Amino acid sequence: MAQIELDGIQRIFRLGDSEVHALRDIELRIEAGEYLSVMGPSGSGKSTLLNLLGLLDRPNAGHYHLEGRDVTTLDADEQARVRSTRIGFVFQSFHLVSRLTAAENIALPLMLAGVDVAERNTRVRRALNDFGLAPRAHHKPEELSGGQRQRVAIARATIMQPAVLLADEPTGNLDRSTGHEVTELLESLNRSGTTLIVVTHDPTMGERATRRIRMEDGAIVSDAAAPRELPA
């Protein structure tokens, strides 16, 4: 069984008397450890799909199985538990808590999960070192560069060791050089076994993925593996 299975997923938004079909009969299988990009024009359903995969939204029809469990049948509290332990999020705008330091932002998921202080401190210290943030541990977001903020966000997203990492335009607010560094960081997490799903408008980033999905009008119109490089 695939790690992620979507069967007949539909998401409909009602705006006044009209209906917007944000997702149309989505069928998708994603194996553990895959690296996918999701591309398409604005309004194609990319972010809606990501929100649904992250259990931030529910479909109007269809089923979503995560690691063999039908998570569409779970209540809000159960979905929140799955989301906090199995899914990590990285956003374009970082979503850091401005009054907390880098270390405190990274520790936040551990605090919410009730991890004891000693274990929490150990894991945060390791994350700060792994992500090159130890010298900035006690700095607040406003004192960090864009690249440092995104590294804090990625450290926070992965501190609970999620099985799936969802990234929504993770380099959108970064210059090209810093964006490349962040992309390589995400890819290193994928190489360590984390399933990585990236929504992006950037074709350069999208083409780095080993599997590329394109959406239009709420539907998947192409799903292809990256071409293999021929030996020299």
N, C-alpha and C positions, 0 to 999 in steps of 0.2 A: 504494500500500500504506500502511495506517495505521502510525503510529509504534509503537503497542502493539496486538497481536492475541492474544487468548486464545481457544482453540478446545477445547471439551470438557474444561475444567479441572475436576479433582476432587481434593479433599484429604481424606483419611480418617485420623483418629487412632484408635488402638486403646487402649482403657482396659480392661485385664483381658480379659474375654471379650466385651466390647461394642465396637462401632464407632461413632464419632462422625463424621458426614459434615459437615465444616466448610465445604466448597465442593462444590456439586452442578452439574456440567455447565455451567460458566460460559462464556458466549460474550460477548466484549466487544471493541469496536474503539475506539481513542482516537487522534485525530489530533494531530499536533504542535501545541503551543501551546494546547491546550484547558485548561479550568479546570473540574474535576469535584469534586463533593462526594460522599462515600459515607456514607450514613446507615443506621440500623436499630437495633433493640434489641440489648442485650448478648447475645453468643452467636450473632449472625446471620451472622458470617463476615467482618466488615469488616476486622479486624486481620489475619486469615489471608490475605485477599486482598492487603492492603498488603505483608505479608511476602513473599508470592509475587512480586508486582510488583517488589519490591526485591531479589529473588534471595537472600533470607534463608531461604527454604524452597523445597522442590521439590514439584510436584504428584504425586499417585499415578497420574494419567492426564491426557491432553491435552497441548497444546503452547502455548508462550508465545513469540511472536515480538516482538523488540524491534528497531526500526529494520531490519526485514527479516531478522533473524537469529534462528534457533530457539535460544534460550538454554537451553531445557530439555535440550538435548543436550550442553551444555558441562560439562566437569569442574569441580571446586570451584575450582581455581586460575584457570581461564578466567572463571568466573562472578565471582570476586573482582575480576578486572581490569575487567570490564564494570561492576560495581557501583561501583568506585572512580572511574571516569571518566565514566560516563553517568547515574548515579543519585545524587541527594542525599536525605538523610533529616533530618526535623525531628521530635522527639519531645516529648511532654508534659513529661517529667521532665528535658529538656535533654541529659542524658548527657555533660556536660563532664568533663574530667579535672581533678580537684580540685587536684592539685599543679602544674598548668600555668596560666600567665597567660592572659588573653583572647587576646593575640596568638599565644601558643604553641598554644592550642587551635585557633585558626583555621588555623595553619600545618600542623597535624598531617597532613591529607590530602596536602599538597604534599610533606612529608617522606617519607611512606610511598610516594609515587609517584616519589621520586628527583629532584624538581625542584631545580635548583641553587640555592645560597644567595642569590645576587643576585636571581634571578627570584622566588624565594620571598619575600624581604623586600619587593620591589616590590609583589607581589600582596597580601600581607598588609597593607601600609601603605595600599594603595588600598581594601581591604575595610574596614579600621578607619575610614577617612574616610567611605566610602559608607554605612556602617551607624551613623554617629554614635558610634563607640566609641573614637576616638583618645585622649580623655582617660582612658580606662579600660584602655588597652592592657596595662599592667603589673600590673593587679589580678587576683587569683585569683577563681574563681567565688563563694566565700563572701563576697567583698567587693563583689559586684555585686547589683543588684536583680533581681527575676524577669524584668522586661522586658529588662534588659541581658543577662542570661544567655541568654534566647531569641534575642536579636539576635546574640550570639556564636555560638549553635548554628546559626542560619540562615546567617551568614557562613561558618562552617566547611562547611556543607552545600553551599554554592554556589561555594566557592573554586576548585573544579575545573571550573566552568562546565558542570554536568550538563545533559543534555537534559530530564530528568524530575526533579521535586522531589516527594517523598512526605512528607506531613505527618500525623502521628497525634496527634489532639487537641492541636494546637499552642498553643491558648490555655487549655487545661484547668487549668493552675496559675497563671493570671494573673487579676488583677482586670479588670473590664469595660473600663475605659479603656485599660489596657495591652494587653489582648487585642485591642482595636480597632486599636491602633497596629501590633501584630504582624501582624494580618490584612491591613492596608493594605500593609505591607512585602511580604508574600507575594504579594499581588495585583500590586504593582508589578513583581515579578520575572516574573510571568506575562505582564504587558503587554509585557515586553521579549523575550518569546518562549519562556520556559521552560514546559513542560507542568506543571501543578500539580494534584495529586490530594490531597484533604484528607479524612481520616476524622474525623468529628465527631459528638458527641451533641447539639451546640448547634444548634437549628433556625435561629437567626439567622445563624450562620456558614454553615450548609449552604445556605441560600437565597441567599447572595451568589454562589455558583458559577453559571456559565453553563450547566452541565449537572449534573443531580442524579440520582444512583443511590441506590435504596433496596434493602436486602437483608433477607431473612428466612430463617431456617433454611438458610443456606448458599447461597441462590439469589438472583439479581437479580430482584426483583418489579416494579420500575419503573425506567425510564431515560428521562428527559425533559429537553429543553432548557428553560432559564428562559424565561418568557414575555417577549416583547419589550415594552418600554415604548412606549406610543403617544405620538406627538408632541403637545405641548400645543396 
